C-alpha cells in the first residue's frame, strides 16, 4: 500500500510538469507527433501501475533530448498540490486462495529525539537539495526502486528510527532537585578510541646500597628497586622460605642476595656500635690507659670447691663473722661479696655455692676474679664439684691457691690431696710444682693467716691496676627485687669509680644510682675499683652476669635500652618461627607421647633463678617436658596465681614468699605451689609432681582357666555357663575372655559366680561352678573361659 501511494504522488507531479512545458515551448514536428501519439494517463491507471505504459513513457522521454534539456535549464517549480482525481471503480480480480495468516509485530520505534535549531536547518537544506535532484519521469517498478535507492543515499540517517541505548532512570538526584538540563546532553563512550599507551619507564637500579641489620624482605627489595617476589624467590632457591615481613639478620645472606641482582651491599654498623656503647673490654681499656693514671687495686678472690668442704667457714674466719648460721640447709646458695682486711692487705672475696646446681654462678665467679682459692677437705679429697671448679679456673686463666681444709680432723691426708691434684695437672710446690698449697682449719683458725699472706703475695706478682678516674665499668654479681627498695643489684666495680647519682646501663635495664652500701649496710658515696656494693634506683632487675657501664645522662641510657629491647624482640620472633616443616610434625608427634608441665618460677635473686631453672632442665626424662612460662625475681603475686590458673601451671618458689593478700586467691583458684629454701629439696618435689602426671601402665596377670561343660537358661539370671576350672582359680573380681576354637569371642566382667546355688568369691582348680557373664548370652558347650587380673604400675622418669 505504501509503494502504491508513493507512485501516485510522483506520477501526478510528472504529468503536471509535462503539461506546463508544452504550454511554454512550441514543440517541434517530431516532438508534436510523438506527443499526439502519447496517450493520456488516467489516475486509475497510475494507481494500478501499468508496467507497459510506464516502459513506453521512459523510452519516449529518452528520445526527446530537447525536452529534457529544457527541463534541466528551467528552475524547479514550486511544489504543486495535485487536485483530487475521480476514482474509477474497477472490478477487482478474484481473490487468491486463503493463506495462513502470519502475524508479525512491527518493531517498536522509539520516539525521535528532539533536534536542535542547527540540526533543523541542516535537515531543511538537505530536503531542498533532494527535491532538485528528483527526476520528472514516470518510473516503473525498477525505476521507482532506483529512485528510492538514490534518495536513500542522499538522505541523512534517520535518527528517529534509531533505538536509544540509554534510558535515564529517576534517581536520587531527581528527588533532591539536583538534575539540570545539561545532564541530558550525555555523551556515549567511544569504544573504538584507544588510550594512548605510555612508553615503559626504564628503572635504574642502584649499584651500591648501605643498610643496617636486621632488615625485612620488603625493605631490602625496596632499596634495590626490585619486587619483593623476586627477592623471596632467590631466598627460596637458597633454602630460606621467608615471607615479605620476615627479618634478615645474617650479613652473609644479605650480601649474597645483593650479588645475585648485581648490587653491592654494605652493612652499616653505626647503630650497632651506638647500642654497644663501646667495643673494648675492661682489660683493653686498662691496657690503653697511660701508666700515670693507673693505680694498684685490691685483688678479687673467689672461693670455690665442693659443697660442705668449708668455703664459707674460711671466709667467716677471715672476717670474724658467722655467715654460715644464716644459710638454709647449712649450704651456700647465693654468690656473696665481702671486703676482707688483713695485716697483709685488703681484698674482695666472692663466696660461690658448691652445689652442682650452681655451676653457672661458679663460672661467673671465676670470670670476674683475679685469684681462685680452691678449698678441698683433707679427709674427703677431690669431689665432682671440685673438678668443675678446677675446670672453670683453667678456662678463666686465673692462678689457683689450694686451701686444704679440716686439718684438725682424723683422716687428714695431705699426700693423697697432692696426688689427686697432680693427676689433674696441678703440681703442688711441695712436689716441685707452681701451685701454692696451704694446710688450714677454719674451725681452729690454723693456717688462715698464712693463706692471707699467700693471697697478698700472688696479688703482688699479678700487679693488679686500674684507672679510678675513668667511667665506671664492672659486672652484676647478683640481683633481686627487694620488697621495700625495689630492684637492687650487687655490682663489682672493675675499672673507674661508681658514684651516687651516676646513670648506669645494663644489657636491657638502666638506672640512676640512688643509694649505695656495702655488705654491712653502711652507706657509701662512691665505690673504687675492686669494690663490691649494693645499689638501688634501677628500672628493673638486671640479669646476673651482665656488664654495666656508667653514662653521661639517664635519658640516653633509657633510649639505648629501649632500642636493645626492640631488637631482642625482633630476634626472638625471627628465631621462634620454625623453618623446617618436618621438624614441626616431629615435634607435634613427640608432644602427643610426652606430658607437658607448665612452670612459673619465682626466686629471691637472679642467680638462684638461673640455677633452679638449670637444675630442673637437667632432670633426666623424656616423658615429661618442662615449659617455663614465666621466670621472675620476687614474691609470688596475684598475677602469678591468675597466670597459673589460666595456663594450668605449677608455681615453683625458691627462697621466696607469697604476698599476704594472695593467699585467699590460692585457695579459691586451687593452684598448686611448691616452695623450698634448699635447691635439691625443690628439685625432688618437682620430680614427684612430674611423676604424678604420668599415666600408670596397665599390667595383666593370668589367674585361671575354665571350660564350659553345660549351658543353662534362667528367667532371672539369663544364660548360666556350667564350668569346670582346669587351671588356677577364678575370682568374682576377675576379668574374663571367652574363646571358641582359639578365637576371641567376648571380653568383660563376671556378673555372678556360684557353686551349688551359693554365691562365692573364688573357685579353685578341679572344681565346678556356674558363671554368669555380664551382658553376654552367646555361650556354648566347649568354650574356654580365661580369667585375668589388671594391675597398674607407676612409671619412672
KOLROVO-134826 format. One record per residue (C-alpha): y, z, x; residue number from 1; residue in one letter. Coordinates in steps of 0.001 Angstrom, whole numbers. Each point is the difference from the previous one (the first is absolute). Layout:
N
        Y        Z        X  pos  code
        Y        Z        X  NUM     A
...
% end
This chain:
797
        Y        Z        X  pos  code
        0        0        0    1     X
     2348      852     2846    2     X
     -622    -3363     1696    3     X
      698    -1987    -3195    4     X
     3266     1873     -512    5     X
     1189     -860     3509    6     X
     -812    -3720     -504    7     X
     1979      -96    -3229    8     X
     3126     1401     1585    9     X
      -75    -2312     3019   10     X
     -757    -3255    -1967   11     X
     2888      511    -2416   12     X
     2415      576     2860   13     X
    -1240    -3186     1695   14     X
      488    -2012    -3186   15     X
     3562     1250     -368   16     X
      828     -950     3592   17     X
    -1391    -3524     -477   18     X
     1954     -518    -3181   19     X
     3263     1049     1607   20     X
     -596    -2264     2984   21     X
     -452    -3057    -2300   22     X
     3330      636    -1656   23     X
     2041      208     3266   24     X
    -1516    -2892     1863   25     X
     -795    -3490    -1207   26     X
    -3526     -677      786   27     X
    -1037    -3154     1784   28     X
    -2100    -2602    -1649   29     X
    -3100     1274     1623   30     X
      712     3573     -803   31     X
     1041     -854    -3579   32     X
    -3208    -1909     -554   33     X
    -1988     2937     1324   34     X
     1973     2400    -2128   35     X
     -626    -2088    -3140   36     X
    -3668      101      717   37     X
      166     3816      569   38     X
    -1150     1592    -3214   39     X
     1688     3098    -1265   40     X
    -1771     3270      597   41     X
     -159     2263    -2907   42     X
       87     3751      277   43     X
    -3457      306    -1398   44     X
    -1423    -2403     2559   45     X
     1671     1976     2790   46     X
    -1556     3125    -1364   47     X
    -3416    -1565      -50   48     X
      524    -1140     3614   49     X
    -1272    -3564     -319   50     X
    -1240     -813     3472   51     X
      260    -3801     -228   52     X
     3595       52    -1126   53     X
      987     2378     2773   54     X
    -1627    -2233     2620   55     X
     1877    -3109    -1323   56     X
     3307     1845      162   57     X
     -573      997     3585   58     X
     -835    -3634      979   59     X
     3083    -1450    -1727   60     X
     2241     2626     1498   61     X
    -1252     -944     3441   62     X
      775    -3701     -662   63     X
     3649      674     -807   64     X
     1579      873     3346   65     X
     3545     -537    -1200   66     X
     -515     2426    -2782   67     X
    -1361     2579     2382   68     X
     2930     -507     2380   69     X
     2414      524    -2810   70     X
    -1725     3219     -870   71     X
      233     1203     3598   72     X
     3756     -784      275   73     X
      924     1691    -3219   74     X
      566     3683      -69   75     X
    -2489     2021    -1928   76     X
     1044      339    -3607   77     X
      586     3356    -1550   78     X
    -3016     1535    -1632   79     X
     -689    -1702    -3360   80     X
    -1317     1987    -2847   81     X
    -2476    -2243    -1781   82     X
      357     -421    -3740   83     X
    -2898     1014    -2092   84     X
    -2280    -2899     -651   85     X
    -1958     -572    -3130   86     X
    -3519     1181      276   87     X
    -2507    -2615     -983   88     X
    -3095     1411    -1494   89     X
    -3113    -1525     1323   90     X
    -3517      584     -827   91     X
    -1539     2354     2403   92     X
    -3223    -1115     1659   93     X
    -3178     1691    -1146   94     X
     -405     3421     1577   95     X
    -2513      297     2816   96     X
    -3114     2128     -449   97     X
      722     3714      263   98     X
     -390     1497     3452   99     X
     -578     3645      882  100     X
     3314     1683      175  101     X
      907     1231     3432  102     X
     2755     2509     -171  103     X
     1891      470     3198  104     X
     2693     2506      304  105     X
     3091    -1264     1695  106     X
      976     2050     3028  107     X
     2682     2437     -711  108     X
     3203    -1056     1656  109     X
     2351     2675     1093  110     X
     3578     -376    -1243  111     X
     2264    -1772     2460  112     X
     1990     2163     2319  113     X
     3771      -33     -576  114     X
     1790    -2568     2173  115     X
     3199      608     1840  116     X
     3084    -2265     -421  117     X
     -661    -1882     3243  118     X
    -3556     -758    -1016  119     X
     1187    -1261    -3424  120     X
     2472    -2443     1610  121     X
    -2720    -1340     2310  122     X
    -2311     -533    -2952  123     X
     2652    -1978    -1991  124     X
      684    -2282     2988  125     X
    -3726     -655      371  126     X
     -245     -926    -3710  127     X
     2849    -2519      275  128     X
    -1646    -1623     3051  129     X
    -3284     -262    -1838  130     X
     1710    -1768    -2921  131     X
     1468    -2611     2357  132     X
    -3416     -749     1427  133     X
    -1621     -573    -3393  134     X
    -1272    -3554     -616  135     X
     1008    -1622    -3319  136     X
    -3344    -1714     -452  137     X
    -2405      758    -2742  138     X
    -2923     1298     1950  139     X
    -3630     -199     -868  140     X
    -2433     2859      618  141     X
     -202     -868     3679  142     X
     3752     -422      155  143     X
      567     3277    -1767  144     X
    -2308     1697     2458  145     X
     1845    -1498     2972  146     X
     3305      924    -1582  147     X
    -1112     3597     -476  148     X
    -1268      189     3587  149     X
     3372    -1188     1332  150     X
     1829     2475    -2177  151     X
    -2239     2821     1121  152     X
      646     -853     3645  153     X
     3772      231     -442  154     X
      -70     3081    -2161  155     X
      372     3447     1457  156     X
    -2998     2264     -376  157     X
      121     1688    -3335  158     X
      584     3670      620  159     X
     -519      791    -3621  160     X
    -3697     -881      147  161     X
     -628     2052     3152  162     X
    -1567     3374     -609  163     X
     1807     2830     1660  164     X
    -2180     1952     2405  165     X
     2209     3084     -304  166     X
      653     2014    -3069  167     X
     2188     3047      283  168     X
    -1163     3240    -1560  169     X
     2185     2601    -1619  170     X
      -85     2708     2658  171     X
     1754     3222      968  172     X
     3069    -1872     1262  173     X
      539    -1455    -3464  174     X
     -408     3415    -1602  175     X
     2526     1488     2447  176     X
     2462    -2859     -524  177     X
     -120    -1095     3619  178     X
    -1076    -3591     -648  179     X
     2763    -2572      594  180     X
      263    -3730     -566  181     X
     -586     -730     3668  182     X
    -3516     1326     -285  183     X
     -916    -3020    -2115  184     X
      697    -2437     2857  185     X
    -3135      878     1874  186     X
    -1337    -2197     2690  187     X
    -3604     -952      416  188     X
    -1651      597     3306  189     X
     -401    -3075     2128  190     X
    -3615       93      976  191     X
      193    -3122     2099  192     X
     2623     1453     2302  193     X
    -1579     1781     2923  194     X
     1538     2826     1952  195     X
     1257     -722     3412  196     X
    -2525     1326     2485  197     X
     1526     1936     2827  198     X
    -1118     -747     3462  199     X
    -2231     2833     1391  200     X
     1910     2302     2300  201     X
    -1482      420     3428  202     X
     -780     3665      759  203     X
      892     1055     3499  204     X
    -2414     2701     1075  205     X
     1082     2385     2749  206     X
    -1592     -191     3411  207     X
      476     3698      789  208     X
      232     3067    -2224  209     X
      397     3719      655  210     X
    -1496     2589    -2326  211     X
     -972     3641     -171  212     X
    -3439     1287     -885  213     X
    -1450      690    -2490  214     X
      971    -3044    -2073  215     X
    -1555    -1308    -3203  216     X
    -1317    -3521     -416  217     X
     2824    -1073    -2305  218     X
     2748      940     2462  219     X
    -1864    -1607     2894  220     X
     -319    -3299    -1889  221     X
     3688      157     -979  222     X
     1082      432     3629  223     X
    -2068    -3011     1068  224     X
     1252    -2111    -2983  225     X
    -3536     -384    -1319  226     X
    -1848      583    -3224  227     X
    -1812     3281     -281  228     X
    -3170    -1842     -975  229     X
      -23    -1811     3362  230     X
      204     3264     1945  231     X
    -2674     1612    -2208  232     X
    -2272    -2990      597  233     X
      355      312     3784  234     X
     -692     3718     -140  235     X
    -3040     -614    -2175  236     X
    -1355    -2457     2549  237     X
      459     2707     2643  238     X
    -2156     2370    -2069  239     X
     2840     2004    -1625  240     X
      -10     -296    -3804  241     X
     3520     1241     -824  242     X
     2380     -312    -2926  243     X
     3681     -870      -65  244     X
     1096     3667       12  245     X
    -2334     1259     2728  246     X
     1525     1276     3243  247     X
     -872    -1283     3461  248     X
      360     2522     2820  249     X
    -2001    -1644     2792  250     X
     2350    -1891     2361  251     X
    -2855    -2206     1254  252     X
     -744    -1312    -3499  253     X
     3676     -660     -760  254     X
      507    -1886     3279  255     X
    -3173    -2022     -595  256     X
     1178    -1045    -3470  257     X
     3336    -1051     1474  258     X
    -1766    -2192     2574  259     X
    -2022    -1649    -2774  260     X
     3252    -1242    -1556  261     X
     1811     -700     3268  262     X
     2277     3051     -157  263     X
      482     2429     2889  264     X
      -43     3540    -1410  265     X
     1789     2803     1855  266     X
     -747     3577    -1055  267     X
     3132     2121     -348  268     X
     -740     3516     1221  269     X
     3532     1388     -262  270     X
     -770     1800    -3288  271     X
    -3208     1435     1425  272     X
     1839     1262     3050  273     X
     2660     1578    -2196  274     X
    -2637     1796    -2083  275     X
    -1839     1048     3147  276     X
     3290     1406     1387  277     X
    -1333     -173     3533  278     X
    -2864    -1780     1672  279     X
     -297     2442     2899  280     X
    -2286     2988       74  281     X
     1089     3511     1000  282     X
    -1485     -335     3477  283     X
     1808    -3335      496  284     X
     3315     1543    -1018  285     X
     -512     2850     2455  286     X
     -954    -2374     2813  287     X
     3093    -2159     -657  288     X
     2301     3032      154  289     X
     1857      687     3251  290     X
    -1304     2866     2110  291     X
     3312     1870     -358  292     X
     -514      447    -3748  293     X
    -3641     1049      268  294     X
     -815     3712       88  295     X
    -3274     1890      266  296     X
    -1495      999    -3326  297     X
    -2776     2490     -906  298     X
    -3503    -1441     -376  299     X
    -1739     -515    -3317  300     X
    -3480     1488      144  301     X
    -2720     -683    -2560  302     X
    -2925     2372     -379  303     X
    -3171    -1842    -1058  304     X
    -3682      803     -312  305     X
    -2853      811    -2363  306     X
      404     2234    -3018  307     X
     -295     3763      669  308     X
      265     -372     3781  309     X
     3209     2072      169  310     X
     2896    -2495       31  311     X
     2300     1994    -2289  312     X
    -1012     3229     1709  313     X
     1243    -1330     3347  314     X
     3356     -934    -1611  315     X
      253     3469    -1544  316     X
     -655     1461     3410  317     X
     2834    -2105     1465  318     X
     2456      849    -2812  319     X
    -1177     3579     -599  320     X
     -467     -909    -3686  321     X
    -2813       18    -2571  322     X
      -77    -3503    -1490  323     X
    -3729       50     -628  324     X
      325     2774    -2589  325     X
     1816    -2322    -2404  326     X
    -2437    -2916      203  327     X
    -2385     -680    -2885  328     X
    -3614      300     1034  329     X
     1117     1057     3500  330     X
      424    -3660      987  331     X
     3105    -2041      693  332     X
      580    -2743    -2564  333     X
     3555    -1028      877  334     X
     1757    -1070     3127  335     X
     2336     2702     1246  336     X
     2904     -174     2473  337     X
     1226     3037     1885  338     X
     2315      867     2876  339     X
    -1647     2042     2754  340     X
     1947     1739     2762  341     X
    -1755     1271     3093  342     X
     1160     1147     3404  343     X
    -1034    -3387     1341  344     X
     2181    -1843    -2524  345     X
      102     -939    -3677  346     X
    -1935    -2715    -1758  347     X
     -716    -1254    -3511  348     X
    -3562      415    -1154  349     X
    -1661    -1916    -2829  350     X
    -3020     1532    -1724  351     X
    -2397    -2583    -1472  352     X
    -2943      628    -2372  353     X
    -3474      -66     1455  354     X
    -1818    -1039    -3171  355     X
    -1472    -3472      -38  356     X
     2161     -945    -2979  357     X
     3222      242     2003  358     X
     -678    -2722     2538  359     X
     3217    -1810     -930  360     X
     2026     3134      654  361     X
    -1645      368     3407  362     X
      783    -3611      789  363     X
     3628      532     -973  364     X
      177     3148     2123  365     X
    -1404    -1798     3026  366     X
     2454    -2867     -480  367     X
     3166     2113      157  368     X
    -1141     2499     2631  369     X
      542      168     3759  370     X
    -2952     2257      886  371     X
    -3253      655    -1884  372     X
    -1655     3412      241  373     X
    -3674     -469     -810  374     X
    -1456     3300    -1225  375     X
    -3789      398      439  376     X
    -1998     3103     -889  377     X
    -1916     1031     3111  378     X
    -2991     1217    -2007  379     X
     -330    -3121    -2219  380     X
     1015    -2900     2195  381     X
     1376    -3385    -1083  382     X
     -285     -831    -3714  383     X
      596    -3255    -1986  384     X
     3677      745     -624  385     X
      406      799     3705  386     X
    -1288    -3478      817  387     X
     2462    -1459    -2482  388     X
     2887     1915     1571  389     X
     -988    -1305     3441  390     X
      -27    -3553    -1348  391     X
     3437      404    -1646  392     X
     1487     1406     3197  393     X
    -1376    -2857     2078  394     X
     1366    -2553    -2486  395     X
     3453     1600      200  396     X
     -172       83     3819  397     X
     1148     3592      352  398     X
    -1306     2561     2540  399     X
    -2572     2563    -1163  400     X
     -188     3713      858  401     X
    -3328     1567     -999  402     X
      182     3603    -1246  403     X
    -3515     1519        9  404     X
      406     2766    -2587  405     X
    -2051     3077     -972  406     X
     -739     1069     3544  407     X
     -484     3538    -1346  408     X
    -3038     -948    -2097  409     X
    -3620      158     1047  410     X
    -1421    -3423      821  411     X
     3185    -1316     1622  412     X
    -1141    -2744     2417  413     X
     2636    -1836     2023  414     X
    -2434    -2266     1833  415     X
    -1354    -1291    -3283  416     X
     3543     -939    -1106  417     X
      667    -1721     3337  418     X
    -3146    -2063     -326  419     X
      868    -1107    -3533  420     X
     3532     -940     1110  421     X
    -1380    -2017     2882  422     X
    -2284    -1900    -2339  423     X
     3094    -1018    -1980  424     X
     2003    -1188     3009  425     X
     2050     3199      523  426     X
     -825     1365     3458  427     X
     1341     3570      417  428     X
     1994     1076     3087  429     X
    -2690     2544      856  430     X
    -2379    -2893      496  431     X
     2494    -2099     1952  432     X
     1646    -1770    -2952  433     X
     3542     -180    -1406  434     X
     -460     1734    -3355  435     X
     1541     3484      -68  436     X
    -2264     2651    -1558  437     X
      993     3593     -847  438     X
    -2384     2744    -1133  439     X
     1693     2177    -2590  440     X
     -489     2295    -2966  441     X
     2393      -82    -2924  442     X
    -1379     3310    -1237  443     X
      649     2007     3201  444     X
     2797    -2182     1412  445     X
    -1777     -756     3261  446     X
     1026    -3284     1626  447     X
     2827     -728    -2516  448     X
     2727      464     2616  449     X
    -1849    -2271     2410  450     X
     -254    -2596    -2781  451     X
     3794      136     -487  452     X
      485     -471     3735  453     X
    -2238    -3083       16  454     X
     2029    -1457    -2916  455     X
     3245      454     1933  456     X
    -1560    -1537     3124  457     X
    -1227    -3030    -1858  458     X
     3426     -375    -1640  459     X
     1696      -75     3402  460     X
    -2400    -2681     1171  461     X
      802    -2161    -3045  462     X
     3811      352      481  463     X
      775      -37    -3725  464     X
     3606    -1059     -749  465     X
     2101    -1077    -2984  466     X
     3589     -936     -880  467     X
     1536     2718    -2132  468     X
     3139    -2098     -668  469     X
    -1832    -2868    -1652  470     X
     -690     -338    -3711  471     X
    -2901     2149    -1173  472     X
    -3449    -1553     -201  473     X
    -3370     1605     -582  474     X
    -3076      338    -2200  475     X
     -815     1682    -3308  476     X
    -2675     2611      719  477     X
     -389     1258    -3576  478     X
     1697     -387    -3376  479     X
     -134     1812    -3308  480     X
     1720      378    -3366  481     X
     1397     3510      -51  482     X
      440     1613    -3394  483     X
     3544     1175      703  484     X
     1175    -2162     2879  485     X
    -1403    -3331    -1168  486     X
    -1357    -2509     2536  487     X
     -275     1553     3437  488     X
    -1389    -1265     3301  489     X
     -920     1439     3387  490     X
     1526    -2276     2644  491     X
     -673     -204     3718  492     X
     3078    -1223     1860  493     X
    -1121    -2157     2940  494     X
     3355    -1413     1136  495     X
     3618      751     -787  496     X
     1368     2952    -1965  497     X
     -384      476    -3767  498     X
     2903     1806    -1703  499     X
      687     1310    -3466  500     X
     1766    -2682    -2082  501     X
    -1606    -2932     1801  502     X
    -1357    -2858    -2125  503     X
    -3616     -726      817  504     X
    -2307    -2774    -1118  505     X
    -3782       12     -142  506     X
    -2265    -2899     -922  507     X
      651      -10    -3767  508     X
     2171     3105     -416  509     X
     3413     1110     1228  510     X
     2094     3137      -72  511     X
     2931     2015     1265  512     X
     -912     3175     1858  513     X
     1184     2985    -2074  514     X
    -1877     2845     1641  515     X
    -2002      348     3201  516     X
    -2082     2999     1107  517     X
    -2825      819     2405  518     X
    -3475     1463     -671  519     X
     1485     3492     -390  520     X
     2478    -1136    -2688  521     X
     3061      249     2253  522     X
     2751    -2476     -933  523     X
      910    -2466     2723  524     X
     2991    -2306      438  525     X
    -1686    -2449     2315  526     X
    -3426     -800     1436  527     X
     -273    -1211     3640  528     X
    -2854    -2154     1351  529     X
    -3532     1486     -330  530     X
     1120     2294    -2857  531     X
    -2018      242    -3211  532     X
     2150      834    -3046  533     X
     -339       59    -3760  534     X
     2726    -1942    -1862  535     X
     1096     -467    -3638  536     X
     2252    -2436    -1854  537     X
    -2391    -2953     -178  538     X
     -233    -2593    -2784  539     X
    -3796      329     -147  540     X
    -3030     1283     1824  541     X
     -523    -2164     3120  542     X
    -3500     -767     1179  543     X
    -1343     2096     2832  544     X
        6    -2008     3213  545     X
     3061    -2119     -878  546     X
     2708     -455     2583  547     X
     3581     1022     -772  548     X
     3320    -1087     1449  549     X
     3536     1212     -662  550     X
     2532    -2390    -1570  551     X
     3783     -241      -40  552     X
      306      511    -3763  553     X
    -2222      802    -2958  554     X
     1022    -3121    -1957  555     X
    -1430    -2354     2603  556     X
    -3198     2072      197  557     X
     -461     -186    -3784  558     X
      534    -3765      -23  559     X
    -2582     -580     2723  560     X
    -2626     2188    -1698  561     X
      479    -1819    -3305  562     X
     -544    -3364     1670  563     X
    -3076     1349     1781  564     X
    -1477     1220    -3301  565     X
      617    -3373    -1643  566     X
    -1690    -1767     2905  567     X
    -2949     2396     -198  568     X
     -437     -679    -3731  569     X
      -49    -3752      618  570     X
    -2655      406     2681  571     X
    -2139     2219    -2212  572     X
      261    -2515    -2809  573     X
     -924    -2833     2348  574     X
    -3031     1770     1431  575     X
    -1154     1351    -3361  576     X
     -747    -3532    -1238  577     X
    -3506     -890     1005  578     X
     -285    -3598     1161  579     X
    -3766     -173     -109  580     X
    -1376     -507    -3506  581     X
    -3525      655     1194  582     X
     1118     3348     1385  583     X
     1472      905    -3394  584     X
    -3274     -721    -1760  585     X
    -1937     2040     2562  586     X
     2407     2878     -380  587     X
     -338     -108    -3773  588     X
    -3787       54      210  589     X
      147     2899     2437  590     X
     2198     1987    -2372  591     X
    -2591     -403    -2749  592     X
    -2604     1640     2199  593     X
     2281     2697     1437  594     X
     1908     2793    -1695  595     X
     3737      253      616  596     X
     1696     3392      399  597     X
     3783      -23     -360  598     X
     1698     2691     2092  599     X
     3535     1416      -30  600     X
      467     1742     3351  601     X
     2576     2721      568  602     X
      523     1943     3233  603     X
     2526     2346     1516  604     X
      922    -2168     3003  605     X
     -274    -3676      894  606     X
    -2453      543     2852  607     X
    -2451     1819    -2259  608     X
      357    -2716    -2615  609     X
    -1078    -2566     2523  610     X
    -2851     2179     1299  611     X
    -1422      722    -3480  612     X
       51    -3647     -963  613     X
    -1790     -968     3204  614     X
    -2627     2690     -553  615     X
     -699    -1103    -3572  616     X
     -252    -3638     1002  617     X
    -2521      918     2692  618     X
    -2470     1403    -2545  619     X
    -3106    -2156      553  620     X
     -761    -1665    -3320  621     X
     -253    -3446    -1527  622     X
     -509     1153    -3570  623     X
     3442     1493     -680  624     X
     3280    -1630      957  625     X
     3095     2158      487  626     X
     3238    -1445    -1357  627     X
     3127     1909     1075  628     X
     2515     -550    -2791  629     X
     2683     2275     1421  630     X
      490     1960     3234  631     X
     3019     2264      190  632     X
     1222     3124     1718  633     X
      869     2941    -2220  634     X
    -1291     2065    -2897  635     X
    -2059    -1335    -2902  636     X
     2537     -935    -2683  637     X
      -74    -1053    -3660  638     X
      342    -3649      936  639     X
    -3179      285     2097  640     X
    -1857     1462    -2974  641     X
     1222    -2758    -2321  642     X
    -1045    -2633     2536  643     X
    -3427     1600      418  644     X
     -554       92    -3759  645     X
     1043    -3645     -383  646     X
    -2097    -1331     2893  647     X
    -2917     2429     -382  648     X
      576     1260     3539  649     X
     -910     3126     1939  650     X
     2880     2026     1470  651     X
     -746     1253     3510  652     X
     2374     2608     1417  653     X
      -57     1194     3617  654     X
     2093     3026      976  655     X
     2141     -511    -3073  656     X
      572     1698    -3354  657     X
      494     -993    -3629  658     X
     3448      233    -1544  659     X
      217     2922    -2405  660     X
     1060    -2048    -3051  661     X
    -2813    -2539      595  662     X
    -2951     2362     -510  663     X
      141     -194    -3800  664     X
       25    -3788      208  665     X
    -3181       83     2109  666     X
    -1851     1928    -2701  667     X
     1266    -2315    -2704  668     X
     -813    -3256     1843  669     X
    -3294     1387     1402  670     X
      667    -1431     3444  671     X
    -2345     1014     2828  672     X
     1668     1374     3145  673     X
    -1567      912     3365  674     X
     2037     2327     2256  675     X
     -939     1374     3414  676     X
     1729     1268     3115  677     X
    -2852     -903     2368  678     X
     -583    -3683      464  679     X
    -3795      -11      237  680     X
     -223     2060    -3196  681     X
     2157    -2598    -1678  682     X
    -2214    -2840     1237  683     X
    -3141     1766    -1291  684     X
     1577      469    -3451  685     X
      904    -3691     -223  686     X
    -3553     -929     1028  687     X
    -1410     2100    -2834  688     X
     2304    -1728    -2479  689     X
    -1072    -3401     1299  690     X
    -3655      951     -526  691     X
      738      963    -3599  692     X
     1220    -3550     -662  693     X
    -3307    -1557      995  694     X
    -2539     -638    -2736  695     X
    -3303     1761      409  696     X
    -2984    -2180      807  697     X
    -2737     -262    -2605  698     X
    -3435      842     1315  699     X
    -3234     -465    -1998  700     X
    -3159     2031      653  701     X
    -3306    -1019    -1676  702     X
    -1597     3025    -1717  703     X
    -2958    -1194    -2095  704     X
    -1928    -2809    -1687  705     X
    -1837     -147    -3352  706     X
    -2131    -2577    -1806  707     X
      202     -728    -3743  708     X
    -3493      423    -1550  709     X
     1007      113    -3695  710     X
     2985     -736    -2262  711     X
      844     2019    -3139  712     X
     2668     -537    -2621  713     X
     1916     2835    -1599  714     X
     2465     -165    -2846  715     X
     2148     2676     1632  716     X
     -320     -720     3711  717     X
     -739    -3714       62  718     X
    -2505    -1425     2481  719     X
    -1888     2620     2051  720     X
    -1676    -1089     3216  721     X
    -3178     1901      730  722     X
     -116      166     3802  723     X
    -2020     1443     2805  724     X
     1815     1039     3185  725     X
    -1705    -1719     2902  726     X
     2380     1015     2832  727     X
     2487     2790      622  728     X
     1621     1607    -3015  729     X
     2307    -1041    -2833  730     X
     2846     2238    -1109  731     X
     2135     -113    -3115  732     X
     3150     -611     2141  733     X
    -1479    -2942     1889  734     X
     1092    -3614     -389  735     X
    -2658    -2504    -1067  736     X
     -871    -3603      818  737     X
    -2627    -1821    -2095  738     X
    -2002    -2763     1720  739     X
    -2297    -2496    -1683  740     X
    -2133    -2044     2389  741     X
     2312      913     2915  742     X
     3054    -1170    -1921  743     X
     2838     2382     -820  744     X
      173      274    -3773  745     X
     2371     2889     -695  746     X
     1991     2710     1767  747     X
     1465     3149    -1470  748     X
     -509     3686     -721  749     X
    -2726     2054    -1709  750     X
      811     1063    -3551  751     X
    -2950     2326     -475  752     X
    -2887     1248     2130  753     X
    -2915     1759    -1773  754     X
    -3419     1308      775  755     X
    -2269      999    -2914  756     X
     2955      -15    -2439  757     X
     2004     2310     2260  758     X
     3212    -1008     1743  759     X
     -341      433     3731  760     X
     2316     -471     2979  761     X
    -2579    -1346     2446  762     X
    -3430    -1638      -28  763     X
    -1964      -96     3223  764     X
    -2650    -2362     1371  765     X
    -3241     -757    -1964  766     X
     1430     1473    -3222  767     X
      663    -1839    -3244  768     X
     3276       78    -1858  769     X
     2078    -1745    -2625  770     X
     3208    -1662     1050  771     X
     2729    -1269    -2311  772     X
     2431    -2349     1731  773     X
     3634      109    -1074  774     X
      916    -3073    -2095  775     X
    -3107    -1954      936  776     X
    -2988     -915    -2182  777     X
    -1361    -2871     2093  778     X
    -2966     1768     1534  779     X
    -3631    -1092      161  780     X
    -3328     1215     1339  781     X
     -333     -720     3696  782     X
     3701      383      851  783     X
      893     2084     3059  784     X
     2737     2637     -161  785     X
     1654     1001     3269  786     X
     2260     3043      166  787     X
     2725      612     2620  788     X
     2792     2433      761  789     X
     3612     -971      875  790     X
     1925     1990     2584  791     X
     3533     -640     1340  792     X
      759      444     3692  793     X
     3522      473     1344  794     X
     1155    -2632     2448  795     X
     1342      592     3488  796     X
     3134    -1426     1541  797     X
% end
